[in-house]
């Protein structure tokens, strides 16, 4: 994942600074044939390239609308794909048009003409990696991820079709996406359980201190930490 942080500090949503308890992730696609991140994020940070039309989202009300997402996935000026975090993850975004704003991280994927499989595969992988990252951060699972259209079906979002239409063109679906997230989470969790940290008793004044260190390591996720006395 190519994750960068660039908060949209001029957007009224960012300035509102309302905090949320993160309970899920909502996947959106932008609905415009423009895969460039600089369409939504400005000014240029040296990687984005310039937005020549002033229609970016780093302003009070983009296009006169109260709107802001937590992240965008799309192209940099060199054509590579990246993810830009545009709001703090635990801050209320204006992306769902409903109650999901109070609970979900909103991720916008920049659409192109929707026929380029190479670009789609890159942004799909980037979105997978971002969701795994956020699931680990907030204790979520693949079941806590939904598309905007699914949010509408649950009556927590406005009536939009994204990203179902684009995923369908590329022969996939939100169900397949969630399945892929689940597989990656399982792989990450399996790796995490293999962490080993040997506490050398001789490095401490007594065994009690070593056991204290052991407890701290286990609390930090070293699930197979143990005391090595020799």
Secondary structure as the mmCIF struct_conf table of DSSP 4:
data_model
#
loop_
_struct_conf.conf_type_id
_struct_conf.id
_struct_conf.beg_label_comp_id
_struct_conf.beg_label_asym_id
_struct_conf.beg_label_seq_id
_struct_conf.end_label_comp_id
_struct_conf.end_label_asym_id
_struct_conf.end_label_seq_id
STRN STRN1 UNK A 3 UNK A 5
TURN_TY1_P TURN_TY1_P1 UNK A 9 UNK A 10
BEND BEND1 UNK A 11 UNK A 11
HELX_RH_AL_P HELX_RH_AL_P1 UNK A 12 UNK A 16
STRN STRN2 UNK A 19 UNK A 19
STRN STRN3 UNK A 24 UNK A 29
BEND BEND2 UNK A 32 UNK A 33
STRN STRN4 UNK A 36 UNK A 36
HELX_RH_3T_P HELX_RH_3T_P1 UNK A 37 UNK A 39
TURN_TY1_P TURN_TY1_P2 UNK A 40 UNK A 40
BEND BEND3 UNK A 41 UNK A 41
BEND BEND4 UNK A 43 UNK A 43
BEND BEND5 UNK A 46 UNK A 48
BEND BEND6 UNK A 52 UNK A 54
BEND BEND7 UNK A 56 UNK A 59
TURN_TY1_P TURN_TY1_P3 UNK A 60 UNK A 61
HELX_RH_3T_P HELX_RH_3T_P2 UNK A 62 UNK A 64
BEND BEND8 UNK A 65 UNK A 65
STRN STRN5 UNK A 68 UNK A 68
BEND BEND9 UNK A 70 UNK A 70
STRN STRN6 UNK A 71 UNK A 75
TURN_TY1_P TURN_TY1_P4 UNK A 77 UNK A 78
BEND BEND10 UNK A 79 UNK A 79
STRN STRN7 UNK A 81 UNK A 85
BEND BEND11 UNK A 87 UNK A 87
TURN_TY1_P TURN_TY1_P5 UNK A 89 UNK A 90
STRN STRN8 UNK A 91 UNK A 91
STRN STRN9 UNK A 94 UNK A 94
BEND BEND12 UNK A 96 UNK A 98
HELX_RH_3T_P HELX_RH_3T_P3 UNK A 99 UNK A 102
TURN_TY1_P TURN_TY1_P6 UNK A 103 UNK A 103
STRN STRN10 UNK A 104 UNK A 109
HELX_LH_PP_P HELX_LH_PP_P1 UNK A 110 UNK A 111
BEND BEND13 UNK A 113 UNK A 114
HELX_RH_AL_P HELX_RH_AL_P2 UNK A 117 UNK A 138
TURN_TY1_P TURN_TY1_P7 UNK A 139 UNK A 139
HELX_RH_3T_P HELX_RH_3T_P4 UNK A 142 UNK A 144
STRN STRN11 UNK A 145 UNK A 147
HELX_RH_AL_P HELX_RH_AL_P3 UNK A 148 UNK A 153
TURN_TY1_P TURN_TY1_P8 UNK A 154 UNK A 155
BEND BEND14 UNK A 156 UNK A 157
BEND BEND15 UNK A 159 UNK A 159
TURN_TY1_P TURN_TY1_P9 UNK A 162 UNK A 163
HELX_RH_AL_P HELX_RH_AL_P4 UNK A 164 UNK A 169
TURN_TY1_P TURN_TY1_P10 UNK A 170 UNK A 171
HELX_RH_AL_P HELX_RH_AL_P5 UNK A 174 UNK A 192
TURN_TY1_P TURN_TY1_P11 UNK A 193 UNK A 194
STRN STRN12 UNK A 198 UNK A 200
HELX_RH_3T_P HELX_RH_3T_P5 UNK A 201 UNK A 203
BEND BEND16 UNK A 204 UNK A 206
HELX_RH_AL_P HELX_RH_AL_P6 UNK A 207 UNK A 219
TURN_TY1_P TURN_TY1_P12 UNK A 220 UNK A 221
TURN_TY1_P TURN_TY1_P13 UNK A 223 UNK A 224
STRN STRN13 UNK A 226 UNK A 228
#
